[in-house]
Amino acid sequence: MKALSIILLLSINYSFAQQNNCVVNVKELQGTYTGDCKNGKAHGKGKSIGEDIYEGEFKNGYPEGTGKYIWKSGTWFEGSFKNGIKEGEGLMHYFSVSNRDSIITGFWRMGVYIGLYEATYKIQSKSYMISTVKVDEMKSTTTPYEIEIYLTSVSGGSASIYNGGEVPKPVISDVIVNRGSYLKMDAVTNTPKSNFYYFKDVIFPFSANFKIGQEEVIIDFYKSANYKVNIRSKQ
């Protein structure tokens, strides 16, 4: 029994020594570390207290993964880190001695805040007969905001060898709005192989399923801006 107690005590002391000898590579965090260790470096979950404080996930001695970093000023960030730098989604709380604290939420890239959303838009899906979908944020900042959609196809508007007429151009047959809104849609259909659609007075964030006959394209627009969308059909 006495031998077992000695072994447990030695194990606890060894573990404590390992934690205190575990290296944290961020200078401002160097001081006292408790937590997981690998190859002599903070790795896994842990807490490091130095000039600043960090508690969360570590990798190779750096904050990496999710955690909370508190600067000596009282300002803190809770979210994702990579190689000791803010990377990904998080919340920054700026401390103010005047009791006017401010909070910023959104995304960071290499430590720099890039905005409320990681990207200005996202093409969620497109069906098989849609060959390409390209979205561009236009430089124009005029409001109310518009989304221009240019719908083209390989054969639309060309002569048909079967009935002597023209192959129908693709059209937007329906728009299912998942988020946000728009006031009206204007169509321009007097071009050879394309149909243009102008969505007026768009309220963002805007998400919609654009039905093109039996096909569909789903796009999320996060940022309030003017957009140009080119959709090309294989037909």
C-alpha angles and dihedrals in degrees: 000000000000090000091051091052091051091050092050092048092050090048092052092047091048091050091049091049091050091052093050091047092048109116122234110194098205107092095211090056098049113117120071122010128184123177144055120352135192127183090348095306134102104266126161123009119350150126127243125192122193130117084326130026129232129179123179139055124354134191125190091341097312132098104260128161120018125342148118123265120195119193121211088251090065095252112130141188125205119189141058128351135186124191090345095308131104107263125166132357123356152126124255118201113195111204118218127188088215090066091248098120117174130208128206122190128186139069135329129200119195089343095308123113109241100179147276090304131042090229134014091237143000130209100221098186147332129199125244101267092053105092102186140005119191124182124192128183106226121228092230113104096189117135148253086056123240137197115210116202120194111196117193138161140196096248106013113128094014125119117277117228090202105057104011092245134094131288106247116254116236115263136192101250098180142000120211110195113210097176137007122006147246131214101222145339121231119198129206111195105161096096123104102247105357142071119206124207127191118198108202131208096006118192114211145256083051126181125176144167108224110205115210106183104292092344131080143195123200118200132175117207111196106172124065102245145109114277138194117205124191115197119183124193125208092221 
